[in-house]
Amino acid sequence: MPNQNLVNRFANKKCLKCDLKGSDFNQVDLQQAVLNGSDLSNANLTKVNLASALLDSVNLSQSNLSGANLSKASLGMANLSEANLQNANLQNAYLRGADLTGADLTNADLTNADLSAVKLEQTELKGAKLKGALMPDGSIGQ
């Protein structure tokens, strides 16, 4: 259950370079939030709505983003290492230069996502949809 004080703190959905390590945002609507440079490592973001959010240079390492809506979100240079992104919606997301080392993207939807210069070492992509995605090597996903 999300901390209501934390949810109220984000009524305006803007928090730059905030320390939010380990926070619980389970199923919270943060659509179009601006969290650039914030630390959300080890956070519970299960089924959170971060559609069209600005999350550039955010630390989401070891966070649970299973079932999250990150469609059209900007995650350039974000740290998503060892994050759980199972069943996440990343359609049309911008992930250029992000670190997805060891992340689990099982059944994630990355349709038309920009994955250029993304680190994908030991990343689980089983069942992930990559149609139209710009891959790290410059190719287009099928």
C-alpha positions, -999 to 999 in steps of 0.1 A, spaced: 0 0 0 15 33 -10 24 58 17 -4 85 14 20 113 26 43 104 -2 15 104 -27 2 138 -15 38 152 -17 36 144 -55 3 161 -61 20 184 -87 40 154 -100 73 173 -100 104 164 -80 139 169 -95 168 150 -81 147 137 -52 158 109 -29 130 84 -31 149 52 -25 127 23 -15 95 43 -18 61 26 -24 42 40 -54 22 8 -61 -6 16 -86 -1 53 -83 -10 77 -112 22 97 -120 13 103 -156 35 132 -170 55 134 -138 88 152 -139 114 132 -119 146 138 -138 177 129 -118 158 113 -89 168 82 -70 140 56 -71 163 26 -65 146 -3 -48 112 14 -51 79 -5 -56 64 9 -88 42 -20 -95 15 -11 -120 23 26 -117 12 50 -144 43 69 -157 30 75 -192 47 105 -208 68 110 -177 102 127 -177 126 103 -161 159 112 -176 190 101 -156 167 86 -129 181 57 -108 155 29 -110 180 1 -102 165 -29 -85 131 -14 -86 99 -33 -93 82 -18 -123 62 -49 -132 30 -40 -151 40 -3 -151 28 20 -179 59 38 -192 45 45 -227 60 76 -243 81 82 -212 116 97 -215 142 75 -197 173 87 -214 205 77 -195 183 61 -168 197 33 -146 173 4 -148 199 -23 -139 184 -53 -123 149 -37 -124 118 -59 -128 100 -47 -159 79 -78 -165 48 -70 -185 56 -33 -186 43 -10 -213 73 8 -229 57 16 -262 73 47 -279 95 52 -248 128 70 -251 156 49 -235 187 62 -254 218 54 -233 199 37 -205 215 9 -185 193 -22 -185 220 -46 -174 204 -76 -157 169 -62 -160 139 -85 -165 118 -74 -195 98 -106 -199 67 -99 -219 74 -62 -219 60 -41 -248 89 -21 -264 71 -14 -296 86 16 -314 109 23 -283 143 40 -288 169 16 -274 199 31 -291 231 30 -271 212 10 -244 232 -15 -223 215 -49 -225 240 -73 -209 223 -102 -192 189 -86 -198 159 -110 -201 139 -102 -232 118 -134 -233 84 -127 -249 92 -89 -252 76 -71 -282 103 -52 -301 85 -44 -333 97 -11 -347 121 -5 -318 154 11 -326 179 -14 -312 214 -6 -297 231 -17 -329 210 6 -350 187 -21 -364 149 -20 -362 132 -47 -342 109 -71 -360 
